[in-house]
Amino acid sequence: MPGAFDASAEFDHDPLATADEIQHGGEEALRWLEAVATSAEPRPLDLQLVKEIHFRWFETTFPADAGQFRAEMVLNRKGTAVEVEAILPAVSDACENWNWRRDRYRPRDELELIEFIVAEANTLAVRIYDVHPFIDGNTRTTWHLRNYAFILDGLRPLLGLADLDRYERAWWNATAEDHGELDEIILADMVEQQASE
């Protein structure tokens, strides 16, 4: 199954225009997430939110696939995926685990709290990416899902990366159980992003 840019050509879309539109969809999705997370009644981090984030990234470029869980077995770039019938339970379990750990293990010390928030958000993002719930757009969806987790806990969303190559190596090597390098990179980028504002 083709990725977004291969699919652009298949559907007579200009790949560069499609890329711009997908980027715009991501910016709109982030604005929506910030508004929801900081509202009087934030949405729970759950299966429906994951679907909504994906939908908002792709509603204008690939509306037929936007917010639709995959219906066939397709591996992601890490070579992981669960069977189709396991997608909903696996995504739900990942979200429930994040909520449970957030409530139960949240530290009081501020520095430990930030490290905890980043580590738990990365566990969630990697776990859902490894499920590979969508045909395409799993990386983008989990990027903003992680941002939603940050915003819910009072941190700023991660907008960019100081060292994209290092981040990508850490991302592709990360597992839900082992993502220390990813945590370190994101913590450093968050500090740098905050210092430049």
C-alpha positions in Angstrom: 0.0 0.0 0.0 1.5 3.4 -0.9 2.4 6.1 1.5 0.9 9.6 1.3 3.2 11.0 -1.3 3.0 7.9 -3.6 -0.7 8.0 -3.2 -0.8 11.6 -4.2 0.5 10.7 -7.7 -1.9 7.8 -7.9 -4.8 10.1 -7.3 -3.6 12.8 -9.6 -2.6 15.0 -6.7 0.6 17.2 -6.9 2.9 15.6 -4.2 4.2 19.0 -3.2 0.8 20.6 -2.9 -0.4 17.5 -1.0 2.6 17.8 1.3 1.7 21.5 2.0 -1.9 20.6 2.6 -0.9 17.7 5.0 1.3 20.2 6.9 -1.5 22.7 7.1 -3.8 19.9 8.4 -1.2 19.2 11.1 -1.1 22.8 12.1 -4.9 23.0 12.3 -4.9 19.7 14.3 -2.4 21.1 16.8 -4.4 24.3 17.3 -7.5 22.2 17.9 -5.7 20.0 20.3 -4.4 22.9 22.2 -7.9 24.4 22.5 -9.3 21.0 23.7 -6.5 20.3 26.2 -6.7 23.7 27.8 -10.5 23.8 27.9 -12.6 23.5 31.1 -13.3 19.9 30.1 -10.5 18.4 28.1 -11.2 15.3 26.0 -9.9 12.1 27.5 -6.9 10.6 25.8 -8.5 7.5 24.2 -9.2 5.6 21.1 -11.6 8.3 19.8 -9.0 11.0 20.2 -6.5 9.0 18.2 -9.0 8.6 15.4 -9.8 12.3 15.5 -6.2 13.4 15.4 -5.6 11.2 12.3 -8.8 12.6 10.7 -7.8 16.2 11.2 -4.4 15.6 9.6 -5.9 14.0 6.5 -9.5 15.2 6.0 -8.6 17.6 3.2 -6.0 15.4 1.4 -7.2 11.8 1.8 -10.8 12.1 3.1 -11.6 8.4 2.4 -8.8 7.3 4.7 -8.9 10.1 7.3 -9.7 8.7 10.7 -10.2 5.2 9.3 -8.3 2.3 11.0 -6.7 0.0 8.5 -8.6 -3.0 7.3 -5.7 -5.1 6.1 -2.4 -6.2 7.4 0.3 -3.6 6.6 3.6 -3.3 8.4 5.0 0.1 9.4 8.6 1.2 8.7 9.8 -0.5 11.8 8.3 -3.8 10.6 5.6 -3.8 13.3 1.8 -4.0 13.2 -0.9 -5.9 14.9 -3.6 -8.0 13.2 -6.6 -5.9 12.1 -8.9 -7.4 14.8 -6.3 -6.4 17.4 -6.1 -2.7 16.5 -8.9 -1.4 18.6 -8.1 -3.3 21.8 -4.3 -2.5 21.4 -4.9 1.3 21.0 -7.5 1.3 23.8 -5.0 -0.6 26.1 -2.2 1.9 25.3 -4.4 4.8 26.1 -5.8 3.2 29.3 -2.2 2.3 30.4 -1.1 6.0 29.9 -4.1 7.2 31.9 -3.6 4.7 34.7 0.2 5.4 35.0 -0.4 9.1 34.9 -2.8 8.9 37.8 -0.8 6.4 39.8 2.9 7.3 39.4 2.9 11.0 38.8 5.8 12.4 40.8 5.6 15.7 42.8 9.2 16.9 42.2 9.1 19.3 39.2 12.1 18.0 37.3 11.1 14.4 37.9 7.6 15.3 36.7 8.8 16.7 33.4 10.9 13.6 32.8 7.9 11.4 33.7 5.6 13.3 31.4 8.0 12.9 28.5 8.7 9.3 29.2 5.1 8.3 29.5 4.1 10.3 26.4 6.8 8.5 24.4 5.7 5.1 25.8 2.2 5.9 24.5 3.4 7.3 21.1 5.7 4.3 20.4 3.2 1.7 21.6 0.5 3.1 19.3 2.9 3.6 16.4 3.9 -0.1 16.8 0.3 -1.1 16.6 0.2 0.7 13.2 -3.5 1.5 13.4 -3.7 3.4 10.1 -2.6 2.6 6.5 -0.6 5.9 6.5 0.0 8.8 8.9 0.8 6.9 12.0 4.0 8.9 12.7 2.1 12.2 12.4 -0.8 11.0 14.5 1.4 9.8 17.3 3.5 13.0 17.1 0.3 15.0 18.0 -1.0 12.5 20.4 2.3 12.9 22.3 1.8 16.7 22.1 -1.7 16.4 23.5 -0.3 14.5 26.5 2.3 17.2 27.0 -0.4 20.0 26.8 -2.7 18.1 29.2 0.2 18.2 31.8 1.0 21.8 31.3 4.0 21.5 28.9 4.3 23.2 25.5 3.8 21.0 22.5 7.0 20.0 20.6 7.0 22.0 17.4 10.3 21.2 15.8 13.6 19.4 16.3 17.1 20.7 16.6 18.6 17.5 15.2 16.1 15.7 13.0 18.5 12.9 12.1 19.3 12.0 15.7 15.6 12.1 16.6 14.7 9.8 13.7 17.3 7.3 14.7 16.0 7.3 18.3 12.4 7.1 17.1 13.0 4.1 14.8 15.0 2.3 17.5 12.6 3.1 20.3 10.3 0.5 21.8 7.6 1.0 24.4 9.9 -0.4 27.0 13.1 1.3 25.9 13.0 4.8 24.7 15.6 6.6 26.9 17.5 8.2 23.9 14.2 9.5 22.5 13.3 11.0 26.0 16.7 12.7 26.2 16.3 14.2 22.7 12.8 15.5 23.3 13.7 16.9 26.8 16.6 18.8 25.2 14.5 20.1 22.3 11.8 21.2 24.7 14.3 23.2 26.8 15.8 24.8 23.6 12.3 25.6 22.3 11.3 27.2 25.5 14.6 29.2 25.7 14.0 30.6 22.2 10.5 31.9 22.9 
